[in-house]
């Protein structure tokens, strides 16, 4: 439904712009309470009076549809919708406005050039097909799978289940509820981390005016680095003085916290706390995913985050159910993890490396 509304707006704007085929169309995105936007508005009005063939699409970005249009247009110009005001004229875009710079002069020069020589309608640069969304979902699911098979995530739940079953050996219902409670806490905390991550990326790209293309390449480079570090652990575990898991010096404290769990509510609280311990070993894929999702409006990115988190905690749910139904003892799961530790690093490393190379080469 949201996509239908968005596409309808695009079609309507294209229809409107076609009426003014011989006119220069400018897109001016602004926000309420933005002082630089307020300063640019009179300037834009002066431009409309000065150039009879100028058509201005003035769009306030607070609604979901206008924010999505803003984000799509920014992406089409190779940048990110990091902040307002942002003005699109022909093949150029301008961020910010103030008496302290020459932005107004540059905007007027671009308008004058378009009026004299003709320019494209900025809206025509937007590709309104579903390929981008499909690719984003493929990337997201791949990163979530890498995160889900991370050895330290499995280790933490095994430690919790062992602690619960040691204290209550015959109470599998308590182990089930504790495992689900712990997983729910991880889900909530990582969702919160994801929102912070996306917001932070939006701020950084808006503040630095880093173009979408270069930002994407940086994310690709980071994914490649994370992949190589996981492969390093698969070949030379602990080499270089570190591993892509919970740092060794943190583990005693983490185990102490988990072993102190005696209730279902306690498992939830422990999950909230332990999520901070997990960040160093699970943060790589999530960091890349947050960067990719920061190109979207936050309200659009949240459903993707929810999908990511469902994949991320799926091994936790699976282990909890396996232990509850008696398919495997928790000790056997722990033994399987230790036996296949390097294989897990191989899988995670190769997936991250492949993802990074695909992003760098433009295949994704």
Secondary structure, DSSP 8 states (H G I E B T S, - for coil): -HHHHHHHHHHHHHHHHHHTTTSEEEEEEE-TT-HHHHHHHHHHHHHHHH-TTEEEEEEETTSHHHHHHHHHHHHHTTS---SS-EEEETTEEEE---TTSSHHHHHHHHHHHHHHH----GGGG---SSHHHHHHHHHHHHHHHHHHT-HHHHHHHHHHHHHHHHHSTT-HHHHHHHHHHHHHHHHHHHHHHHHHHHHHHHHHHHHHT--HHHHHHHHHHHHHHHHHHHHHHHHSTTGGG--SSS-HHHHHHHHHHHHT--SHHHHHHHHHHHHHHHHHHHHHHHHHHHHHHTTS-HHHHHHHHHHHHHHHHHHHHHHHHHHHTTSS-HHHHHHHHHHTHHHHHHHHHHHHHHHHHHHHHT--
